[in-house]
Amino acid sequence: MGRNKISWKGMVDGALFLLLLNQMGYVLTGQQHHEGTGTVMVLLVLCHNLLNRRWFGAVGKGKYNSRRLFGTALNFLTIALMSALFISGVIMSRYVFDFLPIRGGRALARRVHILCAYWGFLLMAVHMGIHWDGMKRRMGNTFGKGETEGKRMLSAVGWAVSVYGIYAFYRHEILSFLWMKNEFAIFDQQSVFFFVMDYLAMIILIVNVTNFIFNMKRKEHKA
């Protein structure tokens, strides 16, 4: 039973990861595709929370250190952003939810949607970084534990990709979207493949930095 639960979690989390990359390229994929896959992503987020329902039950229990406090605040903020994304998306919908009698409010909904999308992208990557060690252990149990040298090589490659992620962060002007200085995403006729690689590099950057910081904090507490 435990193994089945882990496998379901892995499949849901893997699908969410792929959809996150897909959703960020809405200009390249088109609005109809964006709405459809966005709706699926919201459903998978609900599944993710359902599979992790024990965490919600434990929120009011036990002691809180800085790591747990940060993780709890991050989770609830991410849930709030996803809710705002869904509501604003429904208001703007021209395909999936076009049957709803919603009129007006699209200009404000668009601003909210873009703001929440980029902050959501950032926070979901941070969330992955916090849980990265556990994810690696689960993947190791599933696919077998590799040699230490191979793990070190993969880690080095990950940090090399992270360096490119800094450039991709600058190239796509992510800060301008986070601070609402830019409301129009233009990808310079970039192919879907290279777009995905850029955003993948940014996720790897955020995951590595978050994981490094949290591991350093853990060592400080143990010292």
N, C-alpha and C positions, 0 to 999 in steps of 0.2 A: 504493500500500500504506500509506504514511504517513498519507494523508488518511483512509483507512478506519479506521486505528487510532485517529486523533483522534476520528472520528465515533463509534466504539464507546465510547471513553472518555467522550465528552460525553453519550451516551445513558445509560450506566451511572451517571455522576455525577448527571445530572438526575433519574433515577429514584430514586436514593438520597436526594436532597434532598427530593423529594416524599414518599417513605416516612418520612423522618425526621419531617416535620411530622405525617404521619398517625399514626405510632406514639405520639407524645406525647399524642394525644387518645384514649387507650384507654378512658377512662371514657365518652366520647361514642360511640365506635364499637362497643363491646362486645368481650368476650374472644375470641369465635370469629374475628371479623374481625382483631383484634389479633394472634392467633396466626398466622393465615394470611399476613398481610402482613409480620409479623415474620420468618417463615421465608423469604419472598421476599427481604427485606432482607439477611438473613445470606448468602444465595446471591449477591446482588449485591455484597456486601462482598468475598466470595471472588473474584468476577469483577474487581472494582476492583483487588485486590491482584495478581491474575494479569496484568492489563493493565499494571501498574506493577512487574512482577517485576524489571526492570533495576535499580530502586532498591534492592531487597534485595541484589542482587549487588554493589552499590557501597558497601554499608554499611561494610565493612572496608577500603575504599580511600580514598586522598586524606587531606587535612588537614581538621580539624574546627574551625570557628569557632563562636562562641556561637549564631548563627542555625541552623547545621546541627545542632549538638548538641541545641538545643531541639526542632527539627523531628523529629529521629530519635527522641528520647525521647517526644515527643508521639505519633508514629505507633505505636510499640510499646505505649505505654500505652493508646491507643485500641483496638488489636487485642486487648489483654488484657481491656479492658472489654467489647468485643463478644463475646468468648469466654465471659465470665462471664454476660453477658446471655442468650446462647443456652442455656448449661447450666442456668441458673436457670429460664429459660422452659420448657425441656423438663420439668424437675421439676414445675412448676406446671401443665403442659398438661392441658387437659380435652377437647381436640378433636384437634389435629394429631398429637400424640405420646401420646395417651391409650392406645394399644395397648402401650406399653412397660411392663414390670413394675416400675414405680417406686412405692414406697409410703413415705410420710413425708417429712419435710424441707421441706414446703411453706412453713412459717412463716419459716424462715431464708432459703429461696430467694426469697421475696417481698421481704424486706428487701434482699437482695443485688441483686435485679432492679431495684427502685426506685432504689437508690443508683447503680448502674451506668448506668441509663437517663438520669438527669439529668446525671451527670458526662459520659456519652457525648455527650449533646446539646451540652454546653458545649464539649467538646474537638473534636467534629466541626465546630462553627462556627469555632473557632480555627483548625483545619486549613484550612478554606475561606479564612479571612482571610489565612493565610500564602501561599496560592497564588492569591489574588484577582487580582493583576496579570497572571499568566499566563492565568487564565481569561478575563479581559477581552480580552487579546490574541487568544486563540482565537476568542472570540465576534466580535471585530472582523473577523478574517479570514473568518469564516463569513458574517456578515451585512453586511459592508461597514463601513468606518470612517466614523463620523459626524462632524459638525462639532464643533470645539472648544467652541463655545458650548453646543451640545446636551449634550456630555459634562459640562460644568460644571454645567448645570442638573440633570442626573441625579444628579451627586454631591451637590448641595445638597439634592435631594429625599431621597437616601439618608441624609444626616445628620439631616434633619428627622424621618424615620421612626425613626432611632436614638434621638432624644430621647423619642419615644413608647415605644420599646423599653425604656427605663429604667423608665417607669411600668409597662409590662407585666411586667417582671422582678419588680417589687415586688408587683403585683396577684396574680400567680400564685405568690408566695412561693417562688421558685426557691431562694433561699439555705437555706430550711428543709429542702428536699429534699436539697440538696448536703451538708448537715451532719447528715442523718438526724434532724432534729427533728420532721419530719412524714412520715408514711407513707401518708397518705390524700389523694388529689387530688380536690378538689371544685371544679367549674367554675361554680357558681352558675347552673345552667341556661343557660349560655352556648351560643349557636348554634355549629355547626361552623365556619361562615364566620368569625365574629369570633374564635373560638379560634385558627384558622389564621393570621389576620391578626396576632394578638398574638404568636404564636410566630415568625412571619415577621419581625416587627419586632425581636424579641430576637436572631434570627440576624443580621439586618442590622447591629444594634448591635455584636455581637461581631466580625463580619467587619470592619466599618469601624475599630473600635478596634485590633484586631490588625494590620490592614494599615497603619494610621497609625503604630503603634509600630515595626513592622518597617521601614517606609520611613524613619523617622527614624533608626533604628540604622544603616541602610545609608548614609545621608548622612553620619553621624558618622564611619563607617569611611573614607569617601572623602575627607573633609575633612583 
